[in-house]
Amino acid sequence: MDANTFVALLRGINVGGKNKLPMKDLAEMFAAAGCHDVRTYIQSGNVVFTAAPKVADRLPSLIAARIEKACGYHTPVVMRTVEQLAAVVAHNPFLATEAALESLHVLFLADRPSPSRIATLDPDRSPPDTFVVRGREVFLCLPNGVARSKLTNAYFDSQLATTSTGRNWRTVTTLLGMMLGQSRATRKRPEA
């Protein structure tokens, strides 16, 4: 795995006709910020790229500011390294259950919540939906779908005092595959 491979997960892009942002424009923002091998996945703000750690550290605030200037709205940017996303895929607690993969989702948190904040979460808020908080992720099992669940971004953001952005399990695993593929391509690139 290439330690300089990252994924940026933007919240609320191109959802329900709001916060429109062409992925080509988004990719150009990342390239202009010093990122390489920039690729997007679907229209909801998923960007896989390589960057020096110094560049990556400033990206969430830099990209959010550029989007606000160009488009007139604020959108949070949450990032993970390839190692961090691989750990998410390897440690989803619902994979060991009978849960359908279509019911699995992950909320990626900008900050690690404190144990006292996690303790405020109501496990019976939205039956039969269930969740597990691990590190900076909330793993969700939503048998009736996202639209019917009360386990929303707004709920977790307010309870955990952070910002979240969610992805379905298929998107999570696809992004990891893109990151791993990009890592192999980067290692095999011949010297110029």
C-alpha positions as CSV (number, residue, x, y, z in Angstrom):
1,M,0.0,0.0,0.0
2,D,1.2,3.5,-0.9
3,A,1.1,5.6,2.3
4,N,0.7,8.7,0.2
5,T,-2.7,7.5,-1.2
6,F,-5.8,9.1,0.2
7,V,-9.5,9.4,-0.3
8,A,-11.4,12.6,0.3
9,L,-15.1,12.2,1.1
10,L,-17.2,15.3,0.6
11,R,-20.6,15.7,2.3
12,G,-23.7,16.7,0.5
13,I,-22.4,17.1,-3.0
14,N,-24.9,16.7,-5.9
15,V,-27.6,15.3,-3.6
16,G,-31.2,15.9,-4.5
17,G,-30.3,18.6,-7.1
18,K,-28.5,20.7,-4.4
19,N,-24.8,21.7,-4.0
20,K,-24.0,20.9,-7.6
21,L,-20.3,20.4,-8.4
22,P,-19.1,18.6,-11.6
23,M,-16.6,15.9,-10.6
24,K,-14.2,17.3,-13.3
25,D,-14.1,20.6,-11.5
26,L,-13.6,18.9,-8.2
27,A,-10.7,16.8,-9.6
28,E,-9.1,20.0,-11.0
29,M,-9.3,21.6,-7.5
30,F,-7.3,18.7,-6.1
31,A,-4.8,18.7,-8.9
32,A,-4.3,22.5,-8.4
33,A,-3.7,21.9,-4.7
34,G,-0.8,19.6,-5.5
35,C,-2.4,16.2,-5.7
36,H,-1.5,13.6,-8.3
37,D,-3.3,10.6,-9.9
38,V,-6.6,12.3,-9.1
39,R,-9.7,10.2,-9.8
40,T,-13.3,10.6,-8.7
41,Y,-16.0,8.0,-8.1
42,I,-19.7,8.6,-8.8
43,Q,-21.1,12.1,-8.5
44,S,-21.3,12.4,-4.7
45,G,-17.8,13.7,-3.9
46,N,-15.4,10.8,-3.6
47,V,-11.8,11.6,-4.7
48,V,-8.9,9.2,-4.7
49,F,-5.4,10.7,-5.1
50,T,-1.8,10.7,-4.1
51,A,-0.2,13.6,-2.3
52,A,2.7,14.3,0.0
53,P,1.6,14.3,3.7
54,K,2.3,18.0,4.0
55,V,-0.2,18.7,1.1
56,A,-2.8,16.2,2.4
57,D,-2.8,17.8,5.8
58,R,-4.1,21.1,4.5
59,L,-6.6,19.7,1.9
60,P,-9.8,19.5,4.0
61,S,-9.9,23.2,4.7
62,L,-8.3,24.2,1.4
63,I,-10.8,22.3,-0.8
64,A,-13.8,23.4,1.4
65,A,-12.7,27.0,0.9
66,R,-12.3,26.6,-2.8
67,I,-15.7,25.0,-3.2
68,E,-17.3,27.8,-1.1
69,K,-15.6,30.4,-3.3
70,A,-16.5,28.8,-6.6
71,C,-19.9,27.4,-5.8
72,G,-21.2,29.5,-2.9
73,Y,-21.8,26.7,-0.3
74,H,-19.8,25.1,2.4
75,T,-19.2,21.3,2.4
76,P,-17.1,19.4,4.9
77,V,-14.2,17.3,3.5
78,V,-13.3,14.2,5.5
79,M,-10.1,12.2,4.5
80,R,-8.7,8.8,5.1
81,T,-5.4,7.1,4.2
82,V,-5.4,3.8,2.3
83,E,-4.4,2.1,5.6
84,Q,-7.3,3.7,7.4
85,L,-9.8,2.7,4.8
86,A,-8.4,-0.9,4.6
87,A,-8.9,-1.1,8.4
88,V,-12.5,0.1,8.0
89,V,-13.2,-2.7,5.4
90,A,-11.5,-5.3,7.5
91,H,-13.2,-4.5,10.8
92,N,-16.8,-3.9,9.9
93,P,-18.6,-5.6,12.8
94,F,-21.7,-6.4,10.7
95,L,-19.8,-8.5,8.2
96,A,-19.8,-11.4,10.7
97,T,-23.6,-11.3,11.0
98,E,-26.4,-12.3,8.6
99,A,-26.9,-8.7,7.5
100,A,-27.3,-8.0,3.8
101,L,-24.4,-6.1,2.3
102,E,-27.0,-3.6,0.9
103,S,-27.9,-2.6,4.4
104,L,-24.4,-1.7,5.5
105,H,-23.2,1.9,5.6
106,V,-20.3,3.8,7.2
107,L,-20.3,7.3,8.6
108,F,-16.8,8.8,8.4
109,L,-16.2,11.3,11.2
110,A,-13.9,14.3,11.0
111,D,-12.8,13.8,14.6
112,R,-12.6,10.9,17.1
113,P,-15.5,11.2,19.5
114,S,-14.9,11.0,23.3
115,P,-16.1,8.0,25.2
116,S,-18.5,10.3,27.1
117,R,-20.0,11.5,23.8
118,I,-20.4,7.9,22.5
119,A,-22.2,7.0,25.7
120,T,-24.9,9.5,24.9
121,L,-26.0,7.6,21.8
122,D,-29.3,5.9,22.0
123,P,-29.1,2.2,20.7
124,D,-32.9,2.1,20.4
125,R,-33.3,5.3,18.4
126,S,-34.3,3.6,15.2
127,P,-35.2,-0.1,15.5
128,P,-34.3,-2.4,13.7
129,D,-31.3,-0.2,12.7
130,T,-28.1,-0.8,14.7
131,F,-24.7,0.9,14.9
132,V,-21.3,0.5,16.3
133,V,-18.8,3.3,16.8
134,R,-15.1,2.4,16.3
135,G,-12.5,5.1,16.2
136,R,-13.5,7.7,13.7
137,E,-16.2,5.6,12.1
138,V,-19.8,4.7,12.8
139,F,-20.7,1.4,11.2
140,L,-24.4,1.1,10.4
141,C,-26.8,-1.7,9.6
142,L,-30.0,-0.2,8.2
143,P,-32.3,-3.1,7.1
144,N,-35.0,-0.7,5.9
145,G,-32.6,1.7,4.1
146,V,-31.1,5.1,4.8
147,A,-34.3,7.1,4.0
148,R,-36.3,5.4,6.8
149,S,-33.6,5.6,9.5
150,K,-33.4,8.0,12.3
151,L,-29.6,7.3,12.5
152,T,-28.8,10.4,10.4
153,N,-25.7,12.6,10.0
154,A,-27.4,15.3,12.0
155,Y,-28.0,13.0,14.9
156,F,-24.5,11.7,15.1
157,D,-22.9,15.1,14.4
158,S,-24.9,16.7,17.3
159,Q,-24.3,13.8,19.7
160,L,-20.7,13.2,18.9
161,A,-19.7,16.9,18.4
162,T,-18.1,16.3,15.0
163,T,-18.9,16.2,11.3
164,S,-19.8,13.0,9.4
165,T,-20.3,11.9,5.9
166,G,-21.8,8.6,5.0
167,R,-21.1,6.0,2.3
168,N,-22.8,2.7,1.5
169,W,-20.7,-0.4,1.8
170,R,-20.4,-0.9,-2.0
171,T,-18.9,2.6,-2.3
172,V,-16.5,2.0,0.6
173,T,-15.2,-1.2,-0.9
174,T,-15.0,0.3,-4.4
175,L,-13.0,3.2,-3.1
176,L,-10.6,0.9,-1.3
177,G,-10.1,-1.0,-4.5
178,M,-9.4,2.2,-6.4
179,M,-6.8,3.2,-3.7
180,L,-5.1,-0.2,-3.8
181,G,-5.0,-0.2,-7.6
182,Q,-3.6,3.3,-7.6
183,S,-1.0,2.3,-5.2
184,R,0.2,-0.6,-7.4
185,A,0.2,1.6,-10.4
186,T,2.3,4.2,-8.6
187,R,4.9,1.6,-7.5
188,K,5.2,0.2,-11.0
189,R,5.6,3.6,-12.8
190,P,8.9,3.6,-14.5
191,E,11.5,6.3,-13.6
192,A,11.4,9.2,-16.0
